[in-house]
Amino acid sequence: MVTRLTLIRHGVTEWNKKGRYCGFRDVGLSKEGEEQAKSLAKSLKSFKFDKIYSSDRSRALQTGRILFKECKIIRVRALREINFGVLEGLKHKEIMKKYPLAYKKWLSDPYQDCIPKAEPMSVFKKRVNQAIEKIVRLNSGKDLAIVCHGGVIGILVCGILKKNNFWRYVPKATSLTVIEYKKGKPRIKQFNKTKHLE
């Protein structure tokens, strides 16, 4: 019996476009993000999902509503993006002025807990894994859609592949990543699919 998760990163926000770090902050979709979600909705028309889950942040919920119209969306707080601490809302240039050493260290190895007030990567990973494991456990043999964030998908994929290069596995806005669970073991069937944006 296979449980299939289709993980969807939310559409782009104004903060994404301006290069501002956006984790826990509740930022909505930009016009471009709405259009991305509408494009994806067309290509998802033939898909039938048993349940739809979403992060409780506006950008994920807005994406979910565009994709799935009046369907019930189950909000899961634990599917939020990582909390970037003092980096929230700042651009690269601003961070390089305020926290250059910690930032460079963190970019080269995000598993180093060096950003003030940020959620440690180990805590983030545990939070996401527990949320996904619970969803899979409650929905054995079902097809599920999960609208969430780049970091959430990235940390999950890294864990499955047993990789540490987190940045490489952060997918693009409104991309699709499909993971199948068989006898509790996950397998990545598709990663970062963005054909609908072409």
Residue pairs with C-beta under 8 A, 6 or more apart in sequence:
1 140
1 141
1 182
2 141
2 180
2 181
2 182
3 136
3 139
3 140
3 141
3 142
3 144
3 180
3 181
3 182
4 142
4 143
4 144
4 178
4 179
4 180
4 181
4 189
5 132
5 135
5 136
5 144
5 145
5 146
5 178
5 179
5 180
5 181
6 47
6 49
6 143
6 144
6 145
6 146
6 176
6 177
6 178
7 146
7 148
7 152
7 153
7 156
7 176
7 177
7 178
7 179
8 40
8 63
8 67
8 145
8 146
8 147
8 148
8 174
8 175
8 176
8 177
9 148
9 149
9 150
9 153
9 171
9 172
9 173
9 174
9 175
9 177
10 29
10 33
10 37
10 55
10 57
10 59
10 60
10 62
10 63
10 147
10 148
10 149
10 173
10 174
11 29
11 30
11 32
11 33
11 34
11 35
11 36
11 37
11 59
11 62
11 63
11 66
11 173
11 174
12 29
12 30
12 32
12 33
12 36
12 173
12 174
13 22
13 27
13 28
13 29
13 30
13 33
13 59
14 27
14 30
15 21
15 22
15 25
15 27
15 89
16 22
16 30
16 33
16 173
17 30
17 32
18 91
19 91
19 92
20 89
20 90
20 91
21 84
21 87
21 88
21 89
21 90
21 95
22 81
22 84
22 88
22 89
23 80
23 81
23 82
23 83
23 84
23 87
23 88
23 119
23 151
24 57
24 80
24 81
24 82
24 83
24 84
24 88
25 88
25 89
26 57
26 58
27 57
27 58
27 59
28 58
28 59
28 62
29 37
29 58
29 59
29 62
29 63
33 59
33 62
33 63
33 173
33 174
34 62
34 66
36 173
36 174
36 197
37 62
37 63
37 66
37 67
37 174
38 66
39 174
39 196
39 197
40 67
40 174
40 176
40 196
40 197
41 66
41 67
42 196
43 195
43 196
44 67
47 143
47 145
48 143
49 68
49 71
49 143
49 144
49 145
50 139
50 142
50 143
50 144
51 72
51 74
51 139
51 142
51 144
51 145
52 64
52 68
52 71
52 72
52 73
52 74
52 144
52 145
52 146
52 147
53 73
53 74
53 75
53 76
53 79
53 135
53 144
53 145
53 146
53 147
54 60
54 61
54 63
54 64
54 73
54 74
54 75
54 76
54 79
54 146
54 147
54 148
55 61
55 75
55 76
55 77
55 79
55 80
55 81
55 147
55 148
55 149
55 152
56 75
56 76
56 77
56 79
56 80
57 80
57 81
57 149
60 79
60 147
60 148
60 149
61 73
61 75
61 147
63 147
63 174
64 73
64 145
64 147
65 73
67 145
67 147
68 145
73 147
76 131
76 135
78 127
78 128
78 130
78 131
79 128
79 131
79 146
79 148
79 149
79 152
80 149
80 152
81 148
81 149
81 150
81 151
81 152
82 118
82 119
82 121
82 124
82 151
82 155
83 117
83 118
83 119
83 124
84 115
84 118
84 119
85 115
85 116
85 117
85 118
85 119
86 98
86 99
86 115
86 116
86 117
86 118
87 95
87 99
87 103
87 115
87 118
90 98
95 103
96 103
99 115
99 116
102 114
102 115
102 116
103 115
105 112
105 114
106 112
106 114
106 115
107 167
110 121
110 166
110 167
111 121
111 122
111 164
111 166
113 120
113 121
113 122
121 155
121 166
124 151
124 155
125 155
125 159
128 152
128 155
128 156
129 156
129 159
132 146
132 156
135 144
135 146
136 181
136 184
150 170
150 171
150 172
150 173
151 166
151 170
153 169
153 170
153 171
153 177
154 166
154 167
154 169
154 170
154 171
155 166
156 179
157 163
157 169
157 177
157 179
157 188
157 191
158 164
158 165
158 166
158 169
160 179
160 186
160 187
160 188
161 169
161 188
163 169
169 191
171 177
171 191
171 192
172 192
172 194
172 197
174 194
174 196
174 197
175 192
175 193
175 194
176 190
176 192
176 193
176 194
177 188
177 190
177 191
177 192
177 193
178 188
178 189
178 190
178 193
179 186
179 187
179 188
179 189
180 186
180 187
180 189
181 187
